[in-house]
Amino acid sequence: MSQRPNILWYCTDQQRFDTIGALGNQYVKTPVIDQLVREGVAFTHAYCQSPICTPSRSSFMTGMYPSRLHNTRNGNDTFPSFPPVITKLIAESGYRCGMVGKFHLQSSGHRTEPRIDDGFSYWKFSHAPRDDWKEGHHYADWVRARGGDLDALRESEDRVPTELHQTTWASDCALEFLQQDESNKPWLLNINVYDPHPPFIPPRSYAEQFDPGAMPGPHFFEGDLRQQAKLSAIDFQDDIRTPEEHEAFRRQACYYAMIAQIDDQLARILVYLDQNSLRENTVVIFTSDHGEMLGDHGLMFKGCRFYEGLVRVPLIFHCPDRFQSNVQSDALVELTDLSATLIELAGLEQPEYMQGKTLVPLLTNGTAGAALRDHREFVRSEYFEALDPHFTGGTGSYATMYRDRRYKLSMYHDHDLGELYDLHDDPWEHHDLWDSADHQVIKNDLIRASFNSHVVLTTDVGSKRIAPM
């Protein structure tokens, strides 16, 4: 097709890769996302470039690694002036672009997030589902206009009901954006819901659908506590605890309830596309910024670790008229590749500074099996929480992850610690091989490869070269 597609880009917040029914989770309820999987291409080994919000979102909004972009932590005051975010480039090419929900390229602490030159002509902002901001928090304004009090609702027995929930508001805004379109321009709509982010408080009507006693629970065994004790000086949001101490089964049930509501609200948007003959030329993308530990290894929430539940995310593309259907690819993929793919789908040439690799050949021309694996030899993720003399939070942790087809190497550089896992034999990373005598050659080879990739992919060599001297 020569016509440029519409793009519906739905991004959840803190959703693990293993939370979709059609991809193997029998405990969740995701019929709408399951249909996207059956009719589209699902990348089962997609990795974010940082396990926390701002650096991950900054990375996939620019196609650059957070350290190359110089935006590596949450809570930052400003966003770099270069490069432009991809929606700016796409808007300049003739797309009508809309943003709904959380953006989080800069801090929303003590203020709503300042706008940058982002390319969005439609902008409806929310951050956490609280009423902490005097102005500019469109979701809180929407709740108040309907007689609701977010702070009181969050503490109530029923929690925030579906009719006043941020996920519902996001769908309402999406429908408003679509209904306002009176042009013949292609459009891109970036929807960013806050769930299934903590504090894990789904509406009661959804929570009642998931029995904590029926949940499978986290990937945990007693040795995990000893392993995390070794890493206890490294930044993480919550304490090291057993699943029982974390209330992991109850939290897992709430987490799945939040995802069920997301599925229902996504359905409203897709039904509108179907009813208005927009679906055939719309690429639907479903993903998340990073995952959630959910009790795995004795950890809850997020921080400076690189376990599968935290850095591996859903990534699904759906457009049967353009892409293959019912394909599950285990190619190693980064969210920088999502950036490059969006640029190509919009008909643009990828800028030289962007570090992703387009997935379009895998979406359109590959075949199930080996051909779909030939994309990347490795993926990277990083966590650089530099200490700030003006701010007392954070530990100053510096860490990187390098994962090839078999092994994952994590290094905590400022603590002289590391982890090595054989993901073929130990897919849930319970047996650290860092000190294994039988794996020292492999470890050293991976350290070298990781260092080389870090230098090549994150070093900024400066301005354009115009002469040999």
N, C-alpha and C positions, 0 to 999 in steps of 0.2 A: 504494500500500500504506500502511495506517495503522500497521502494526507497525514499530517502530524496528529498524533493521538492526544486526547484528553488524558490527564494523569490524576488519579485519586490515590493519594499517598497517606495511608493511615498508620500512624506511629503511636504505639502504646508506650508506657513508661515502666521500666523495670520488669519486663516480661521475659521469663526464661524460654529457651528453645523447646523444652519438653512439655509444653502446655497445650497441645493441640490434638484433638481426637484422631484425626486422619493420619497423624504422624506418630501414633502409638500410645497416646495417653487415654486409657479407658475410664479415667475418673473425672475428666473435665466434660463440659457440655459446650461444644463449639461447632454446631452444624453449619453455620454460614462460612466460617473460616475453613471448615472441612471441604465445603464445595469449591472454594478457591483452590485448595490443594488438589482436588480431583480433576479440576478443569484447567489447572495451571502448572507452573513450575515452582517447586518448593526446594530451596537450598537448605539442607539439613545441617550443614557445617559452616554457618555464617557467624563471623566474629566481629564484635565491636572493637574499636581502637582504644577505648578506655572503659574501665568498669564503673565509672560514675558519670553523671549527667552532662555537665557542661563540656568537658573535653570530647566526649563521644559525639554529642550533637554538633559541636563546632567542627569536628572532623568530617562528619558526613554532610554537613552543609557547605563545606568547601572542597572536599576531596583530598584533604591533606592530613597528615598525622598531627595530633595535638602539639607535640613538641616542635614540629616544623612550623606550625601556625603560631606558636607561642601563646597558647590558650589551654593550659594543662590542668586546671583545677576548678572546682566550684567556688562561687563567691567573688568572682573577678569584677572589678569596677567597670572595665571597658572591654570592647571587642576590637581586634586588630583592624586597621583600615584597609589592609590588603591580605588576602585576595577578596574579591566580592563573593558573597554567598551565591550558591548555584541558582537560587530563585531569582536573584537580580539578573543574572545572565539570561535565564529562560524568559523572564518578563521582557527584557530588551529585545528578544528575538520575536516578540509578537504574542506571547501567551498572556492571558489574564490569570493572575496568581492570587490565591487566597490562603491565609493562615488562620487556623482556629486552635486555641488552646495554649499549651506550654511551648515556649520557644527556648529559653534558658541558655543562650549563648553568653549572657552576662548575669550577674547576680540580681535576684529579686528580693534581696534582704533589705528591709527598711524603705522599700520603694517598689513600684512596678518596673519591670525591665524596660530600659530606654530603647526606643526604636533605632535601628540602623538603616542604612540604605539597602533594604531587603528585597525590593521588587514587588511586594505585596500591595495590591490595590484594595484588598479586603483583609481586615485585621481585627480579629476578636481574640483578646488575650485572657488567659488565666494562668495561674501558677498552682500552688497548693490549694485544696478546697477549704480555704479559711477566708475570713473577712478581715484581713490584716492591713489592707491598703486603702488609703483615703480616696484615691481616684485611679482610674486606668485599669481596674480589675473587672473586666466585662462580665465574667461569670458571677462574681459576688453581686454586682449590680442587678443582674438577671434574677438571682434568687430573691433579693430584697424586693424587687418589683412584683414578685409573686407572693409576698408576705412571709418569706422564710428568713430564718436567722441561722446562718451556717454554723456558727460556733455552738449554739444551743442544739442544733440538730445532730452535730457530730457526737455530742455527749448523750443523746437520747437513746432510749432502748431500741428504737427502730432505725437509728442512724439517719443519714441523709436519704430520703426516699428517692426512688427512680425518677419521679416527675421533677425533682429538683437537683438531680445529680449532675456532676460535671460531664459525665459521659453522655447524658441525654442532651444537655446544653450544647455540647459539641456537634451532635447530630442535627439539632435545630439550626445551629449556625451554618452547617454544611448545606442544609436544604435551602436556607436563605440565600447563600452564595449561588447555588445552582439556579434558583428561581429568578434571581436578579439578572442573569445573563441574557442580554439582548443583542449581543454582538455575534459575529461569526468566527470570533477568535477561538483557537483551542485554549483550554484552561488547565491549570494545575492547582489542585486543592490539597494543602498539607494540613492534616488533622492530627492534633497531638493531645490525646486524652491523658489524664493524670494516673489513672489506674493501669495495672494493679500495684502501684506504688504503695508502700506503707503510709498510714498506720493500719492497713488491712481492715477497713470498716465498710463492707458492702451493705447495701440496703438489707433490712431484715428479710424481705421477701426473697432475696437471692441467697442469703446466708442459710436460710432454712432448707434450701435444696441440697446442701452438702453436709453430710454427717462426718464430723471429725473422726469418729470411731471407724469409719469406712475408708479413711484416707491411707495411702501407702506409706506416708511419712518420708523423712529426709534420707539421703544417702549418708549413713553414719555408722561408724563402729568405734569401739573404745580407743583404739590407737589414734583416732583423729584428735582427741583431746591432748595427747602428748605432742602430736605434730603442731597443733596450733599454739601450744605453750611455748614452743621454740620460736614461733613467729609473733609472740604477743606484743613485742615492742613496735610492730609495724601497724600502721594506721588501719583501723576498722571501726565501723559504726557501733557495733554491739559487742558484749562480752562473750567469751568462749563458754558454752554451756551444753548440757545434754539436750536431746530433743524434748524431754519432759520439762526441763527447766525453761526452755524456749517456748513451751506450749506449741510446738512445731506442727502437731496434727491439727489443732484448731486453726492456726494461722494458715496452714495449707488449704483447709476447707474454705476459709475466707478469701484467700488468693484466687482459688478456682471460681468462687462465686463472683468475684469482680470480673474475671475473664468471661464468664457466662453473660454478664450484663453487657460487656463490650461487644460480644458476638451479636446480641439482640439489637444493639444500637447501630452497629455496622449494617445490619440487615435493612434498617430504615433507609439508609442512603442508597444501597444497592437496588432496593425496590424502586426508588424514585428514578434511578438511571434506567431501569428496565421499562418503567411505565412511560418514559419520555424518549425512548429510542436512543439513548445515549450510551448504552452498555457496550455495543459492538465496537465503538471506536474509543473506548476508555481503558487504559491500562490501570488496573487496580494493584496496588502494592501494599502488603501488610508486613510490618516489622516492629522492632522496639529498639530503644537506645542502648540498653544493657539488660542483664538478667538480675536475679535475686538469689541469695544463698538459701533461704527458706529452711534453715536448719542443717543443711549439708555440712559435714565436717565440724559440727559444733558451732556454726556461724549463722547469724541472721542479718539480713539487710545487705549492705555493700561496703566496699572499701578497697584497700590495697591487697587484693588476691586475684588469682586468675583461673579459678576452678570453672569447670564447664558450665555449671548453673549460673555463673555470674557473667561470663564473657561471650557465651554462645546464645544467639538470639534467633527468633523466627525471621525468615525472609521469603516471602511468597509473591510471585508475579502472576497475574491473571489477565489474559486477553486472548481468548481462543482463536480469534480471527488472525492474530499476529504470532502467537507463541504456541509452543507445544502444550499438550494437555496431559495431565496425570503423570507427570515426571517428578521424581524425587532425586535430586542430584546431591551426591556427597562430596562435590568439589569443595576445596578449601576456598572460602569467600570472605572478603572483608566488607564492612559498610562503606569504606572508601570506594568500593566497586559499585555500590548503589549510586553514589554521586556520579560516577562516570557513565553509568547506564542511563540515568535521568538526562544527562547532557546529550547523549546520543539519541534517545527517544525524542527529544525536543528538536532534533535536526541540527545540533551544533557540533562544532569541532571541539575536541577536548583541549583545554589550555595546557601548555607544557608543564606548568607548575603542579597540576593535579596528579595525585599519586595512585588513584584507583585504576582498575582495568575493567572495561565495559563487560557486562554479562550478556549483551545482546546476542553474540554468536551462540552462547549456550542456551539461550531462550528460544532461538529460532531454528538453528541448524543442527544442534547436537542430537545424539541418540542416547537413550537410556543406557547406563553402564559406563564403560571405561572412557568413552569420548567426553562425557560430561565431567569427568574428574580432572581433565587436563586444563587447568586454569591457573592455579598458583601452586608453587612448591611449598610455600609456608605462609602463615599469617602472623601478624604482630599485634600486640596490645601493650599499653603503657600506663603508668601512674606516676606522675611527677608532681608531688604536693610540696612545692618549695615553701619554706617558712618565710613569713612576712613580718618584718619588725613592727609593723603597725597593727598586727592582728595576732591574738594569742592562740587561735585554734590551729589544729593540724599538727602533725608530727614531723613533717619534713621527709616523708618516705619517698624514695625514688626506686621504681621497679619497672621491669620489662618482662614480657612473655614472648616466646618464640615457639610456634607449634608447626611441625611438619606432619606428614601423613601418619606417622606412628608416635612420635615423642612430643612431649610438651616440657619446655624448660622455662622456669620462672626464676628470675634473679631479683633480690632485694639489695640493691647496690650499696646503699648507705649502711646496711647492717651486716654485710658479708655473709648473707644467707641465700640459699637457693633451694629449689625443688625440681625434681625430674620424675616424670611419669611416663610409663609405657601405656599408651591409650589403647593399644590392641589387647593387651592382657589385663589392664586395669582401667577400664573406661571411666570409672568414677573416682579415680585418683586417691586411693587409700594407702598405696604402698610407695613411699618416696624412695627413689633410687639414687638420690644425690650422693650419698656416702657408700653406695654399693660398689665393692671392688670390681665386680664384673661389668660395671657400666661406666668406668672412668674414661675410657677412650671415647665412648659415645657422648658422655657429658662434655668433654673437652672439645669435641668436634662441634657440638651444638652451641657451646659458649662462643666459639670462633665464628660460627655462622650467624649467631644472634648479634654479636658485636659488629660484624661486617654489614649486616642488614641495617643496623641502627645508624651506622655512619653514613651509608649510602642514602637511606630513605629519610633521614631527619636533619642532615647537615645542610644549612643554607650557605651556598658558596658565594653569595653576593650578587652584584648587578650583572647585567648582560656583558659578555666579553666581546670586545670590538677589535682587538689586535693581539699579537703574540707577546707584547711587552708593554 
